[in-house]
């Protein structure tokens, strides 16, 4: 199973997303968005590519806040994935988000605009960075393999 992982899109419409990003996400089984979406029209566009699991972020419009949760657990490929936007400075955000989830295989988060793909205490901490500069792909099989794609357009 292939997950396309994005965060911090910060655009008002789906059409504003980079073409290369949209093409990459169209090849995924699921899309996970870790917040700062801005507008639900972005989610509606992403849903034309694959099922979307998203959370709201601190920069989202009221429609996004009222529609999407602050955090969630997604079950995919026999794995549990915690999803949250995050808060705090670049050195503390990952510590804040990992503390929110018990017994998950992966924690997907955003907020810092800085990619992260590291295993901490047996949990993959995965931040795809800002969608204008990077996105992530997570392969769920016998192993979990996360990859960050940068400067793709």
C-alpha positions in Angstrom: 0.0 0.0 0.0 1.3 3.4 -0.9 0.5 6.6 1.0 1.0 10.1 -0.4 1.8 12.4 2.5 1.5 16.2 2.4 1.2 19.1 4.8 1.1 22.9 4.8 -0.3 23.3 1.3 -1.4 26.9 2.1 -3.4 27.3 -1.1 -7.0 28.2 -1.6 -7.8 25.8 -4.5 -6.7 22.4 -5.6 -5.6 23.9 -9.0 -2.8 25.8 -7.2 -1.0 22.6 -6.2 2.1 21.9 -8.3 1.3 19.6 -11.3 4.1 17.2 -10.3 2.7 16.8 -6.8 -0.8 16.0 -8.2 0.6 13.4 -10.6 2.5 11.7 -7.8 -0.5 11.7 -5.4 -2.6 10.2 -8.2 -0.4 7.1 -8.1 -1.1 6.5 -4.3 -3.7 4.3 -2.6 -4.3 6.9 0.1 -3.5 10.6 0.8 -2.7 11.8 4.3 -2.8 15.6 4.8 -1.3 16.9 8.1 -3.1 20.3 8.1 -2.7 23.9 7.1 -4.9 23.1 4.1 -6.6 26.6 4.1 -9.7 25.6 2.1 -11.9 22.4 1.9 -11.7 22.8 -1.9 -8.2 21.5 -1.7 -9.5 18.4 0.1 -12.3 17.9 -2.5 -9.7 18.1 -5.3 -7.4 15.6 -3.6 -10.4 13.2 -3.1 -10.6 12.9 -6.9 -7.2 11.2 -6.8 -7.5 8.8 -3.8 -9.2 8.6 -0.4 -8.0 11.4 1.8 -7.4 11.4 5.6 -6.7 14.9 6.9 -6.6 17.0 10.0 -6.9 20.8 10.4 -3.9 23.0 11.2 -3.4 26.4 12.9 -3.7 28.4 9.6 -6.9 26.8 8.3 -10.2 28.6 7.7 -13.3 28.0 10.0 -14.8 25.6 7.4 -11.7 23.3 7.7 -11.7 23.5 11.5 -15.4 22.5 11.7 -15.0 19.7 9.1 -11.7 18.0 10.1 -10.5 16.8 13.4 -7.3 18.1 15.2 -5.9 14.6 15.2 -6.9 11.2 14.1 -5.7 7.6 13.8 -5.8 6.0 10.4 -5.6 2.3 9.9 -4.0 1.2 6.6 -2.0 -1.8 5.5 -2.3 -3.4 9.0 -0.6 -0.3 10.5 -1.8 2.4 12.8 -0.9 6.0 11.7 -1.4 9.0 14.0 -2.0 12.2 12.1 -1.8 15.7 13.6 -0.6 19.1 12.4 1.6 19.9 15.4 2.7 23.0 17.2 5.9 24.5 18.7 9.3 25.3 17.3 11.2 23.1 14.9 13.1 21.3 17.6 10.1 20.6 19.8 7.3 19.8 17.4 8.2 16.2 16.9 8.4 15.7 20.7 4.9 17.3 21.1 3.3 15.1 18.5 4.8 11.7 19.5 3.5 12.2 23.0 -0.1 12.4 21.6 -0.3 8.8 20.3 0.0 5.5 22.0 0.9 2.3 20.1 1.0 3.7 16.6 3.5 2.6 13.9 3.8 6.1 12.3 3.1 9.7 13.4 2.5 12.0 10.5 2.7 15.7 11.2 3.5 19.1 9.7 3.7 22.7 11.0 7.5 23.1 10.8 7.7 23.0 6.9 10.9 20.9 7.5 10.8 17.3 6.4 11.5 14.5 8.9 11.7 10.8 8.3 13.1 9.2 11.4 12.3 6.3 13.6 12.2 7.2 17.3 11.6 4.5 19.9 10.1 2.2 17.2 7.7 4.8 15.7 8.3 6.4 12.4 8.1 10.2 12.7 7.2 11.6 9.3 6.8 15.2 8.3 6.6 15.7 4.6 7.5 19.4 4.8 5.7 22.2 3.0 3.9 21.0 -0.1 5.3 23.8 -2.1 8.8 22.3 -1.6 8.4 18.6 -0.7 6.0 15.7 -0.1 6.3 12.2 1.2 5.7 8.7 0.1 5.2 5.9 2.7 5.2 2.3 1.5 3.4 -0.1 3.9 4.4 -3.7 3.4 6.4 -6.1 5.6 8.4 -3.0 6.4 7.5 0.7 6.6 9.5 2.7 4.1 9.2 6.5 4.1 10.7 8.7 1.4 10.8 12.5 1.1 10.6 14.0 -2.4 12.1 17.5 -2.6 12.1 20.2 -5.4 9.9 18.1 -7.6 8.6 20.7 -10.0 
